[in-house]
Structure formats: structure tokens, C-alpha cells
Amino acid sequence: MDIDLHVLQLGGTYQFDGEVARPYLAFTLGGTHVRTSSAESRSDTFFSGSIGLGMKFLPTSRVGIRVEARAYGTLVSSSTDLFCSTGPDANICAIRLEGKMLSQFETFAGVTVRF
């Protein structure tokens, strides 16, 4: 079963002072829409947000390197069943969440170029 997470969040970045190394803090709020390719299951939308810490290394005024770690949180009810299918043969759920938050983490690095 294919599961799609569509995240729409708005936020901002606060960049601290620094000549070559500039740390920054990023924060977003919005929603996450979860759906599947199965015709029998329903989709749902949840409140979500993220917070990230990063560093930009700018040895020149035009080219640099950026590294970041970010945590995403999606608020769900204490017991949520996603992508459930009911019928005479079987009652199944693809995902069952127990708790208040679905958490995701990512880290990345990249090259930044200014024009």
C-alpha cells in the first residue's frame, strides 16, 4: 500500500551573527495530510510543526556549505487508526498509532550559492 504524506507548513529562520560560520534556528507550523492509494481507506489531516538547528559555512560571499538537523512532529489523538478497511472478510488497518505525536527526523547537507 502506498502512503502519501503531504506537509504544508509556514515558518521562518533566525540566523545568528557570524563571519564564516553562521548558526541558525528554523521553526514551522502547519498541517500534515495523510492518504493512501487504497480506495477503501480514508485520508486524514493533522496539526504539525518542525524545529531545526543548522549551520552555514560561508568562506566566500557567494558559495558556502549548509548542514541542518530537523525534527518534525505531527499531533495525533492518543489512539489513531489510519488506512483501515472493513468488510465481511476482514477488518484491517495499515497503521495504528498509540500516543500523542508521530515524530520524524532528518539531517542534510548541501552547497549554497548566492547570485
DSSP file (Angstrom, degrees, kcal/mol; ACC not computed):
  #  RESIDUE AA STRUCTURE BP1 BP2  ACC     N-H-->O    O-->H-N    N-H-->O    O-->H-N    TCO  KAPPA ALPHA  PHI   PSI    X-CA   Y-CA   Z-CA
    1    1 A M              0   0    0      0, 0.0     2,-0.4     0, 0.0    35,-0.0   0.000 360.0 360.0 360.0 129.2    0.0    0.0    0.0
    2    2 A D        -     0   0    0      2,-0.0    35,-1.7     0, 0.0     2,-0.5  -0.689 360.0-162.4 -83.8 134.1    1.4    3.4   -1.0
    3    3 A I  E     -A   36   0A   0     -2,-0.4     2,-0.5    33,-0.2    33,-0.2  -0.976   1.2-162.2-119.2 129.0    1.2    6.1    1.7
    4    4 A D  E     -A   35   0A   0     31,-3.4    31,-2.4    -2,-0.5     2,-0.5  -0.941   4.0-164.9-112.9 130.4    1.5    9.8    0.9
    5    5 A L  E     -A   34   0A   0     -2,-0.5     2,-0.6    29,-0.2    29,-0.2  -0.970   5.2-168.5-110.9 119.2    2.3   12.5    3.5
    6    6 A H  E     -A   33   0A   0     27,-3.0    27,-3.1    -2,-0.5     2,-0.5  -0.942   7.3-167.3-110.0 116.0    1.6   16.0    2.2
    7    7 A V  E     -A   32   0A   0     -2,-0.6     2,-0.5    25,-0.2    25,-0.2  -0.900  11.1-179.3-109.8 125.5    3.1   18.6    4.6
    8    8 A L  E     +A   31   0A   0     23,-2.7    23,-2.5    -2,-0.5     2,-0.3  -0.955  19.8 155.6-123.9 110.9    2.1   22.3    4.3
    9    9 A Q  E     -A   30   0A   0     -2,-0.5     2,-0.4    21,-0.2    21,-0.3  -0.978  26.8-156.8-137.0 146.4    3.9   24.4    6.9
   10   10 A L  E     +A   29   0A   0     19,-2.8    19,-2.5    -2,-0.3     2,-0.3  -0.940  34.1 122.5-119.6 146.2    4.9   28.1    7.1
   11   11 A G  E     -A   28   0A   0     -2,-0.4     2,-0.3    17,-0.3    17,-0.2  -0.890  39.4-114.7-171.3-158.8    7.7   29.4    9.3
   12   12 A G  E     -A   27   0A   0     15,-2.0    15,-2.2    -2,-0.3     2,-0.4  -0.923  13.0-122.1-154.2 176.9   10.9   31.3    9.5
   13   13 A T  E     -A   26   0A   0     -2,-0.3     2,-0.6    13,-0.2    13,-0.2  -0.995  10.0-155.7-132.1 131.8   14.6   31.2   10.2
   14   14 A Y  E     -A   25   0A   0     11,-3.1    11,-2.5    -2,-0.4     2,-0.5  -0.945  15.4-160.2-106.1 120.0   16.6   33.2   12.7
   15   15 A Q  E     -A   24   0A   0     -2,-0.6     9,-0.2     9,-0.2     2,-0.1  -0.877   7.7-143.4-104.3 126.8   20.2   33.4   11.7
   16   16 A F        -     0   0    0      7,-2.7     2,-0.1    -2,-0.5    -1,-0.0  -0.350  32.7 -85.0 -80.9 165.4   22.8   34.3   14.4
   17   17 A D        +     0   0    0      5,-0.1     2,-0.2    -2,-0.1    -1,-0.1  -0.353  61.9 135.0 -71.2 150.8   25.8   36.5   13.8
   18   18 A G        -     0   0    0      4,-0.1     4,-0.1     1,-0.1    -3,-0.0  -0.772  45.9-140.7 172.0 146.6   29.0   35.1   12.4
   19   19 A E  S    S-     0   0    0     -2,-0.2     3,-0.1     2,-0.2    -1,-0.1   0.966 100.1  -2.1 -80.8 -64.5   31.6   35.9    9.8
   20   20 A V  S    S+     0   0    0      1,-0.2    38,-3.6    37,-0.1     2,-0.5   0.846 135.3  46.4 -97.1 -42.4   32.4   32.4    8.3
   21   21 A A  E     - B   0  57A   0     36,-0.2    -1,-0.2    38,-0.1    36,-0.2  -0.913  64.8-177.8-107.3 123.7   30.1   30.2   10.4
   22   22 A R  E     - B   0  56A   0     34,-3.0    34,-2.3    -2,-0.5    -4,-0.1  -0.920  10.8-156.5-123.8 104.4   26.5   31.3   11.0
   23   23 A P  E     - B   0  55A   0      0, 0.0    -7,-2.7     0, 0.0     2,-0.3  -0.435  16.8-172.5 -73.4 154.6   24.3   29.1   13.2
   24   24 A Y  E     -AB  15  54A   0     30,-2.2    30,-2.3    -9,-0.2     2,-0.4  -0.981  21.0-144.3-147.8 159.6   20.5   29.3   12.7
   25   25 A L  E     -AB  14  53A   0    -11,-2.5   -11,-3.1    -2,-0.3     2,-0.4  -0.991  17.9-166.3-124.9 130.3   17.3   28.2   14.2
   26   26 A A  E     +AB  13  52A   0     26,-2.7    26,-2.8    -2,-0.4     2,-0.3  -0.927   6.9 179.2-121.4 144.7   14.3   27.3   12.0
   27   27 A F  E     +AB  12  51A   0    -15,-2.2   -15,-2.0    -2,-0.4     2,-0.3  -0.996   0.1 179.1-146.4 135.8   10.7   26.7   13.0
   28   28 A T  E     -AB  11  50A   0     22,-2.3    22,-1.9    -2,-0.3     2,-0.3  -0.963   8.2-167.8-136.0 155.1    7.5   25.9   11.1
   29   29 A L  E     +AB  10  49A   0    -19,-2.5   -19,-2.8    -2,-0.3     2,-0.3  -0.985  36.5  94.3-136.5 147.8    3.8   25.3   11.9
   30   30 A G  E     -AB   9  48A   0     18,-2.6    18,-2.6    -2,-0.3     2,-0.3  -0.908  61.7 -59.0 171.7-140.7    1.1   23.8    9.6
   31   31 A G  E     -AB   8  47A   0    -23,-2.5   -23,-2.7    -2,-0.3     2,-0.4  -0.943  22.8-143.8-139.4 158.3   -0.6   20.6    8.8
   32   32 A T  E     -AB   7  46A   0     14,-2.9    14,-2.6    -2,-0.3     2,-0.5  -0.992  12.6-158.4-124.2 123.4    0.1   17.1    7.5
   33   33 A H  E     -AB   6  45A   0    -27,-3.1   -27,-3.0    -2,-0.4     2,-0.5  -0.899  10.1-163.0-102.9 125.4   -2.4   15.4    5.2
   34   34 A V  E     +AB   5  44A   0     10,-3.2    10,-2.1    -2,-0.5     2,-0.3  -0.925  18.7 156.3-113.2 128.5   -2.1   11.6    5.2
   35   35 A R  E     -A    4   0A   0    -31,-2.4   -31,-3.4    -2,-0.5     2,-0.3  -0.969  23.0-148.9-146.9 163.7   -3.6    9.4    2.4
   36   36 A T  E     -A    3   0A   0     -2,-0.3   -33,-0.2     2,-0.2    47,-0.0  -0.822  28.3-117.6-128.3 166.8   -3.2    6.1    0.8
   37   37 A S  S    S+     0   0    0    -35,-1.7     2,-0.2    -2,-0.3   -34,-0.1   0.586  81.8 107.8 -80.2 -10.3   -3.7    4.6   -2.7
   38   38 A S    >   -     0   0    0    -36,-0.3     3,-0.5     1,-0.1    -2,-0.2  -0.510  63.0-149.2 -72.7 132.5   -6.3    2.2   -1.3
   39   39 A A  T 3  S+     0   0    0     -2,-0.2    -1,-0.1     1,-0.2    -2,-0.0   0.758  93.6  57.5 -72.2 -24.8   -9.9    3.1   -2.3
   40   40 A E  T 3  S+     0   0    0     43,-0.1    46,-0.2     2,-0.1    -1,-0.2   0.691  94.3  77.7 -81.6 -17.9  -11.3    1.6    0.9
   41   41 A S  S <  S-     0   0    0     -3,-0.5     2,-0.3    42,-0.1    -5,-0.1  -0.574  72.2-132.4 -96.7 157.1   -9.3    3.7    3.4
   42   42 A R        -     0   0    0     42,-0.2    41,-0.7    -2,-0.2     2,-0.2  -0.710  15.1-128.1-104.2 156.4  -10.0    7.3    4.3
   43   43 A S        -     0   0    0     -2,-0.3     2,-0.3    -8,-0.1    -8,-0.2  -0.558  22.9-164.7 -96.3 166.7   -7.4   10.2    4.5
   44   44 A D  E     -B   34   0A   0    -10,-2.1   -10,-3.2    -2,-0.2     2,-0.4  -0.984  12.3-140.4-150.4 156.4   -6.9   12.5    7.5
   45   45 A T  E     -B   33   0A   0     -2,-0.3     2,-0.3   -12,-0.2   -12,-0.2  -0.971  19.7-174.5-124.0 137.1   -5.3   15.8    8.3
   46   46 A F  E     -B   32   0A   0    -14,-2.6   -14,-2.9    -2,-0.4     2,-0.2  -0.923  31.4-103.9-130.4 152.5   -3.3   16.6   11.5
   47   47 A F  E     +B   31   0A   0     28,-0.4    28,-2.6    -2,-0.3     2,-0.3  -0.546  50.8 170.1 -70.6 137.5   -1.7   19.7   13.0
   48   48 A S  E     +BC  30  74A   0    -18,-2.6   -18,-2.6    26,-0.2     2,-0.3  -0.947  16.4 172.9-148.2 167.6    2.1   19.5   12.6
   49   49 A G  E     -BC  29  73A   0     24,-2.1    24,-2.7    -2,-0.3     2,-0.3  -0.960  13.2-145.4-162.6 174.7    5.3   21.6   13.0
   50   50 A S  E     -BC  28  72A   0    -22,-1.9   -22,-2.3    -2,-0.3     2,-0.4  -0.985   2.7-160.4-149.0 158.2    9.1   21.3   12.9
   51   51 A I  E     -BC  27  71A   0     20,-2.0    20,-2.7    -2,-0.3     2,-0.4  -0.995  16.6-175.1-139.3 138.1   12.1   22.8   14.5
   52   52 A G  E     -BC  26  70A   0    -26,-2.8   -26,-2.7    -2,-0.4     2,-0.4  -0.979  16.4-157.7-138.3 148.0   15.6   22.7   13.1
   53   53 A L  E     +BC  25  69A   0     16,-2.4    16,-2.6    -2,-0.4     2,-0.3  -0.977  28.8 158.7-120.5 135.8   19.1   23.7   14.0
   54   54 A G  E     -BC  24  68A   0    -30,-2.3   -30,-2.2    -2,-0.4     2,-0.4  -0.909  30.4-139.2-150.4 176.8   21.7   24.3   11.4
   55   55 A M  E     -BC  23  67A   0     12,-2.5    12,-2.3    -2,-0.3     2,-0.5  -0.992   7.9-156.0-144.7 132.1   25.0   26.0   10.4
   56   56 A K  E     -BC  22  66A   0    -34,-2.3   -34,-3.0    -2,-0.4     2,-0.6  -0.948   6.9-159.4-107.8 128.0   26.0   27.8    7.3
   57   57 A F  E     +BC  21  65A   0      8,-3.4     8,-2.5    -2,-0.5   -36,-0.2  -0.935  12.7 179.0-106.0 114.6   29.7   27.9    6.5
   58   58 A L        +     0   0    0    -38,-3.6     6,-0.2    -2,-0.6   -37,-0.1  -0.736  14.4 164.7-120.8  81.6   30.4   30.8    4.1
   59   59 A P  S    S+     0   0    0      0, 0.0     2,-0.3     0, 0.0    -1,-0.1   0.763  77.1  29.0 -69.2 -23.5   34.1   31.0    3.3
   60   60 A T  S    S-     0   0    0      3,-1.2     0, 0.0    -3,-0.1     0, 0.0  -0.826  89.5-110.9-125.9 170.0   33.3   33.3    0.4
   61   61 A S  S    S+     0   0    0     -2,-0.3     3,-0.1     1,-0.2    -3,-0.0   0.650 114.0  33.6 -75.2 -13.6   30.5   35.8   -0.1
   62   62 A R  S    S+     0   0    0      1,-0.2    52,-3.0    51,-0.1     2,-0.4   0.698 114.5  46.1-114.9 -25.9   28.9   33.7   -2.9
   63   63 A V  E     + D   0 113A   0     50,-0.2    -3,-1.2    48,-0.0     2,-0.3  -0.960  60.8 142.8-128.4 139.1   29.5   30.0   -2.1
   64   64 A G  E     - D   0 112A   0     48,-2.4    48,-2.4    -2,-0.4     2,-0.4  -0.910  40.5-107.5-156.1-176.2   29.1   28.0    1.1
   65   65 A I  E     -CD  57 111A   0     -8,-2.5    -8,-3.4    -2,-0.3     2,-0.4  -0.960  24.6-161.3-124.4 141.4   28.0   24.8    2.8
   66   66 A R  E     -CD  56 110A   0     44,-2.9    44,-2.5    -2,-0.4     2,-0.4  -0.987   7.6-178.3-126.9 133.0   24.9   24.3    4.9
   67   67 A V  E     +CD  55 109A   0    -12,-2.3   -12,-2.5    -2,-0.4     2,-0.3  -0.978  10.9 172.6-127.0 144.3   24.2   21.5    7.4
   68   68 A E  E     -CD  54 108A   0     40,-2.4    40,-2.3    -2,-0.4     2,-0.4  -0.999  24.3-158.4-152.2 147.2   20.9   21.0    9.3
   69   69 A A  E     -CD  53 107A   0    -16,-2.6   -16,-2.4    -2,-0.3     2,-0.4  -0.997  23.0-175.7-122.7 133.3   19.1   18.6   11.6
   70   70 A R  E     -CD  52 106A   0     36,-3.0    36,-2.4    -2,-0.4     2,-0.4  -0.987  15.6-156.1-136.1 140.7   15.3   18.9   11.8
   71   71 A A  E     -CD  51 105A   0    -20,-2.7   -20,-2.0    -2,-0.4     2,-0.4  -0.963  10.6-160.9-115.5 131.4   12.6   17.3   13.9
   72   72 A Y  E     -CD  50 104A   0     32,-3.2    32,-2.2    -2,-0.4     2,-0.4  -0.892   4.7-168.7-109.7 140.1    9.0   17.1   12.7
   73   73 A G  E     -CD  49 103A   0    -24,-2.7   -24,-2.1    -2,-0.4     2,-0.5  -0.997   6.1-168.9-131.2 131.2    6.1   16.4   14.9
   74   74 A T  E     -CD  48 102A   0     28,-2.2    28,-2.8    -2,-0.4     2,-0.4  -0.978  21.6-135.4-118.6 119.8    2.5   15.6   13.9
   75   75 A L  E     + D   0 101A   0    -28,-2.6   -28,-0.4    -2,-0.5     2,-0.3  -0.606  31.7 170.3 -78.3 126.4   -0.1   15.7   16.6
   76   76 A V        -     0   0    0     24,-2.2     4,-0.0    -2,-0.4   -30,-0.0  -0.859  39.4 -91.1-127.1 163.6   -2.5   12.7   16.6
   77   77 A S        -     0   0    0     -2,-0.3     3,-0.3     1,-0.1    22,-0.2  -0.247  49.8 -95.7 -69.2 168.4   -5.1   11.5   19.0
   78   78 A S  S    S+     0   0    0      1,-0.3    21,-2.3    20,-0.1     2,-0.3   0.743 116.7  23.9 -63.1 -23.2   -4.0    9.1   21.7
   79   79 A S  E    S+E   98   0B   0     19,-0.2     2,-0.4    21,-0.1    -1,-0.3  -0.865  77.8 169.6-143.8 107.9   -5.2    6.1   19.6
   80   80 A T  E     -E   97   0B   0     17,-2.0    17,-3.3    -2,-0.3     2,-0.5  -0.972  18.7-159.9-125.6 131.1   -5.5    6.6   15.8
   81   81 A D  E     -E   96   0B   0     -2,-0.4     2,-0.4    15,-0.2     3,-0.2  -0.944  15.1-165.7-107.2 126.7   -6.1    4.0   13.1
   82   82 A L  E     +E   95   0B   0     13,-3.0    13,-1.9    -2,-0.5    12,-0.8  -0.894  62.5   8.2-114.7 143.5   -5.0    5.1    9.6
   83   83 A F  E    S+     0   0B   0    -41,-0.7    11,-1.4    -2,-0.4     2,-0.3   0.943  80.2 175.3  58.2  55.9   -6.0    3.4    6.4
   84   84 A C  E     -E   93   0B   0     -3,-0.2     2,-0.4     9,-0.2     9,-0.3  -0.696  16.7-163.8 -94.4 145.4   -8.5    1.0    7.7
   85   85 A S  E     -E   92   0B   0      7,-2.9     7,-2.3    -2,-0.3     2,-0.4  -0.996   5.7-170.2-128.4 126.5  -10.6   -1.3    5.6
   86   86 A T  E     +E   91   0B   0     -2,-0.4     5,-0.2   -46,-0.2     3,-0.0  -0.901  21.9 129.8-117.6 148.1  -13.7   -3.0    6.9
   87   87 A G        -     0   0    0      3,-0.5    -2,-0.0    -2,-0.4     0, 0.0  -0.978  68.0 -78.7-175.9 178.8  -15.7   -5.7    5.2
   88   88 A P  S    S+     0   0    0      0, 0.0     3,-0.1     0, 0.0    -1,-0.1   0.772 125.1  43.2 -67.4 -24.6  -17.3   -9.1    5.5
   89   89 A D  S    S-     0   0    0      1,-0.3     2,-0.3    -3,-0.0    -3,-0.0   0.841 124.9  -6.3 -90.8 -35.8  -13.9  -10.9    5.0
   90   90 A A        -     0   0    0      2,-0.1    -3,-0.5     0, 0.0     2,-0.5  -0.996  43.0-148.1-160.3 150.9  -11.5   -8.8    7.2
   91   91 A N  E     +E   86   0B   0     -2,-0.3     2,-0.3    -5,-0.2    -5,-0.2  -0.957  40.4 160.4-121.4 108.3  -11.2   -5.6    9.3
   92   92 A I  E     -E   85   0B   0     -7,-2.3    -7,-2.9    -2,-0.5     2,-0.4  -0.913  29.2-156.5-132.6 155.3   -7.6   -4.4    9.0
   93   93 A C  E     -E   84   0B   0     -2,-0.3    -9,-0.2    -9,-0.3   -10,-0.2  -0.998  10.4-153.3-129.1 136.0   -5.6   -1.2    9.5
   94   94 A A  E    S+     0   0B   0    -11,-1.4     2,-0.4   -12,-0.8   -11,-0.2   0.865  86.1  22.5 -74.5 -36.2   -2.3   -0.4    7.8
   95   95 A I  E     -E   82   0B   0    -13,-1.9   -13,-3.0     2,-0.0     2,-0.4  -0.998  61.1-174.1-135.5 134.6   -1.2    1.9   10.6
   96   96 A R  E     -E   81   0B   0     -2,-0.4     2,-0.5   -15,-0.2   -15,-0.2  -0.987  12.5-160.6-127.6 121.3   -2.1    2.1   14.2
   97   97 A L  E     -E   80   0B   0    -17,-3.3   -17,-2.0    -2,-0.4     2,-0.5  -0.862   7.3-171.1-104.8 132.4   -0.7    4.9   16.3
   98   98 A E  E     +E   79   0B   0     -2,-0.5     2,-0.3   -19,-0.2   -19,-0.2  -0.976  56.9  34.0-119.5 114.0   -0.6    4.8   20.1
   99   99 A G  S    S-     0   0    0    -21,-2.3     3,-0.1    -2,-0.5    -2,-0.1  -0.882  91.0 -79.8 137.0-169.4    0.5    8.1   21.6
  100  100 A K  S    S+     0   0    0     -2,-0.3   -24,-2.2     1,-0.2     2,-0.4   0.601  99.6  40.8-107.6 -16.5    0.1   11.8   21.0
  101  101 A M  E     -D   75   0A   0    -26,-0.2     2,-0.6    -3,-0.1   -26,-0.2  -0.995  55.9-148.8-144.7 136.6    2.7   12.5   18.4
  102  102 A L  E     -D   74   0A   0    -28,-2.8   -28,-2.2    -2,-0.4     2,-0.3  -0.918  32.7-158.7 -96.2 119.7    4.2   11.0   15.2
  103  103 A S  E     +D   73   0A   0     -2,-0.6     2,-0.3   -30,-0.2   -30,-0.2  -0.798  16.6 178.4-108.8 143.4    7.8   12.0   15.1
  104  104 A Q  E     -D   72   0A   0    -32,-2.2   -32,-3.2    -2,-0.3     2,-0.3  -0.986   7.5-163.8-137.9 147.7   10.2   12.2   12.1
  105  105 A F  E     +D   71   0A   0     -2,-0.3     2,-0.3   -34,-0.2   -34,-0.2  -0.970   8.6 175.8-132.4 146.8   13.8   13.3   12.0
  106  106 A E  E     -D   70   0A   0    -36,-2.4   -36,-3.0    -2,-0.3     2,-0.4  -0.996  11.5-166.8-147.7 152.8   16.1   14.3    9.1
  107  107 A T  E     +D   69   0A   0     -2,-0.3     2,-0.3   -38,-0.2   -38,-0.2  -0.982  17.8 167.4-132.6 147.5   19.6   15.6    8.6
  108  108 A F  E     -D   68   0A   0    -40,-2.3   -40,-2.4    -2,-0.4     2,-0.3  -0.989  19.3-158.1-155.8 163.7   21.0   17.0    5.4
  109  109 A A  E     +D   67   0A   0     -2,-0.3     2,-0.3   -42,-0.2   -42,-0.2  -0.977  20.8 159.5-141.3 151.5   23.9   19.0    4.0
  110  110 A G  E     -D   66   0A   0    -44,-2.5   -44,-2.9    -2,-0.3     2,-0.4  -0.984  38.9 -97.5-163.6 171.7   24.2   21.0    0.8
  111  111 A V  E     -D   65   0A   0     -2,-0.3     2,-0.4   -46,-0.2   -46,-0.3  -0.839  32.2-152.8 -98.9 134.8   26.0   23.7   -1.1
  112  112 A T  E     -D   64   0A   0    -48,-2.4   -48,-2.4    -2,-0.4     2,-0.4  -0.903   9.7-171.2-109.5 139.1   24.6   27.2   -1.1
  113  113 A V  E     -D   63   0A   0     -2,-0.4     2,-0.4   -50,-0.2   -50,-0.2  -0.997   7.7-154.7-130.7 128.2   25.2   29.6   -4.0
  114  114 A R              0   0    0    -52,-3.0    -2,-0.0    -2,-0.4   -53,-0.0  -0.834 360.0 360.0-102.1 140.4   24.3   33.3   -3.9
  115  115 A F              0   0    0     -2,-0.4    -1,-0.1     0, 0.0   -53,-0.1   0.356 360.0 360.0-109.3 360.0   23.6   35.3   -7.1
